[in-house]
Amino acid sequence: MLEEIKGRVWKLGNNIDTDLIYPGRCLPILDPLEMAKHVLEGYDKDFPNKIQKGDIIVAGSNFGCGSSREQAATSLKYAGVSCVIAKSFSRIFFRNAINQGLALVQSGDAYDLVKEGEEITIDFVKGEIMIQDKKIPFPPLPDVVMGILQDGGLIPHLKKTLKK
């Protein structure tokens, strides 16, 4: 079971849309590892060179708004982002991210308490984000969503389920 994630924080703002996450000019790219080389170029052209496996994005409100392009979630996952914490998510981005196996946490408080570059821990069992000595509760994800994340996304989860 997915229990805990630790990682370094990248702090983004409000209304980070799918074009900022994954530029439209890159849509012809089909290889997820190639997609990862363009993640958040619309926000910061050097971001793909800065991100490291296990990093966590903490953003403001309405993360993933804009188009329904699932490449946004795919590029984040394959760039090594372990989780996105935001005050709120676009509904279609939330679903696309879970389908890709990218963990998401909704928290109205984390954004104001976290600093870019610090390491935080997300405990999915307790439903807590640990930032230095503070514990911030978050609504737990349903068991079915946790199962999808644990299995690496919807397709691997369905394959595993159908084998049983």
N, C-alpha and C positions, 0 to 999 in steps of 0.2 A: 504493500500500500504506500502511496505517496504520503509521506509524513511531514517532511521538513525540507525547506530550501534555504540555503544561505547564499548571499551574493552581494556584490558591490552595486550601489545604486547609481542610475542615470536619471536625473530629474528633468522631466519635460513639462510643458505648460498645458493649457486648456485647448480643446478642439483640435487635437492632433488627428488630422484626417488621413484617410487611406492613401491619398496622393503624397502626403508628407512621409508616410511610412514606407510606401513602395510606389515610386514614380510611374505614371502611366506610360512613359516612353519605354519602360522595361517590361511591359506586359508580354511581348513576344518570347521572353526568356522562360523556358519550361523547367530547367534543372534547378531544384531548390537550393543547391549549394551556390549556384551562380546568382540566384535571386538574393541570397544572403549578402552578396557583395554590394548590394544597392540599398540595403535596409536604412531607412531614415535619412537618405540622401537629401530629400526635400526639406528636412529640418536642419541638417548639418551635413554638408557634403563630405566631411571627413569622418562621420560617425561610423561607417562600416569598418574603418581601420582602428577605431577606438574600442569597439565592443569586444568583450571576451566571453568565452563560454561560462555560463552560470550567472552572468550579470542580471540585474533586476531593473526594470523600468518603473519609475513612480511618476504618475502623471496627474493632471488636474481632471476636470470634468470633460465628458463626451469623447473619450479616447476611442479612436477608430471610426469616427463619423465620416460621412461622405459616401463613396460608392460601396458596393457589396463585394469588391474584389477580395477574394480569399488569399491572394498572393501577399497581402499585408501581413496576415497572421503567419503564413508559411515562411516569409522572409525573416520575421522575428525569431521564429523557432529555429530555423537553420543557421541563423547568425549566432545562436547560443544563448539567447535570452531565456532565462529559466522561469520568469514570471513577470507579469505586468500588474502593478497595483495602480488603481485609479479611483478618483472620486465617483466616476460613473463611466460606463461604456456604451457605445452604440450597440443596439441589440443584435444586429447582423454581424458586427465584428466579434461580439462575445461568442456567438454560436460558431462562427468560422474558427476562432481561436481554440475553442474546446474541441471541435472536430479535428483540428490539426494536432491536438495534444499539448497546446500551450496553456499553462496555468494562468489564471486570472484571479485577482482578489479585489473586491470593491471595498474601499475604505475612505470615508470622508475626512478622517483625521490624519492618516499617515502622511499625506502630502505636506501638511503644515509642519510636521515634526521631523521629517527626514532631511538630511543634507546630502547633496550629490557627493559621491565618492565613498560614503561610509558603508560599512557592511551591516546588513540587517538579516534577520532570520524570520522566516514565515513558517509557523507551525499549523499545518492543516488539521491535525487531530484536535488541538486545543482551540483552534480558530483565533490565533494571536499572531500579531506582527511584533517582533522584539526589535526596538530601536534603542540602542544603548541600554539604559536601565528602565525604559518604558515598555509597557505591554499594551498594545492596541488591539481590542477585539474586532473581529470581522465576522459577518454572517457565513456560516459554513456552507460549502458547496454540497449539493445533494449527492448521495452515494452513487447514483448512476453517473453523474458528471465526474466524480472522483475515479470511478472505474475506467471511464474513457481516458482520462488523463494518465492514469497508471499504465494503461495498455499502449500509450503513445499516440492516441487519436482514435477517431471513430472507426475507420476502416480496420485497423488492427484489433480494436475491441470487438467489432462484429465478427471478424474471422475467429477470434478466440471463443466468443459466445456460441457461434454456430458449430464449432468443433465438439462442444460438450454434448 
